[in-house]
Amino acid sequence: MSQAHAKRPLSHDDVIHTVGDVDETVVSAIIATGAAYIDVEEAVKWATGDAEQLGKSGRGLSPAGQAVYDILMADPAYAPEAER
């Protein structure tokens, strides 16, 4: 993915492609954060426990990425097993 694509505003299809099949309210909430594609990708990695490399580098989520992460963690598809 090009750097320009990663930083551009999200479309509905971008969210579905990155996050998966989630409710339309979740898609709208993610778009409303103003997050870029890269922010959503990183939030998904953190939400799915696939962020080992990001964590080892000492890199946290951007504010927009954190907002997306919070939205994902409130969704039953992403909530930790213990909370389901």
N, C-alpha and C positions, 0 to 999 in steps of 0.2 A: 504494500500500500504506500502511496506517495505521502510525503510529509504534508503537502497541501490538503490531501483528502483526510488525513488523520486530524487536522485542526479545524476543518470546516464544520459549520453547524449540522446537527443531526437531522436526518429525515426519519419518517416513520419506518421505512424499510431498513435504514441503518440500525435502528434500535432492535427491530425484530431479528435481523441477521446476527447481531452481536449478543443479544440477551436471550433470544429464543421466544417461544410462543408464550407471551404473557398477556394479561388483561390490558385492554385499551387504556384504562386509567393509569396503569403502570407506565405504558409507553408515553402517554401525555405528561406524566410527572417527570419522567427522565428528560424529555425534550425541554420541559420548562426549567430545568436546572441550568440550561445554557451550556451543558457539557459538550465537549468535542468528542469525536469518535474514539480517540485515544483514551480519554477519561473513562468512557464506558467500558472499553476493553479491559483497562486496568481494574476497574471496579468489579467486573465479572470475575477476573482472576482472583481477586481478594475474596469475593463472595463464594467462590467454588473451592477455595483452599489451594488454588493453583498459583499462588503469588510468592512461592518460596524464593525465587530469584529476586523479585522486587524487594522483599523483606531483607534478604541478605545484603543487598546493596545499600540498605539504610534509607531506601526511597519509600516514602509514604504516598498516599493518594493526594491529588490536588483537592482544593475545596470542592470543585464541581464533581470530581471523582468520588469524594467522600459522600456527597449528597446522593449520587447514584447508588453507591454502596448501601447507604441507609434505606433507600427505596427498595433495593433488591432484598435486603435482609428482612423487610416487612412482608415480602411476598412469600407465600407458602412454598413455592417452587425452589426458593433459595434459602429459606430458613434452616438453621441447623437441625439435625435429626431430633435432638432432645426437645426442641420447641414445637415439633409437628404434632 
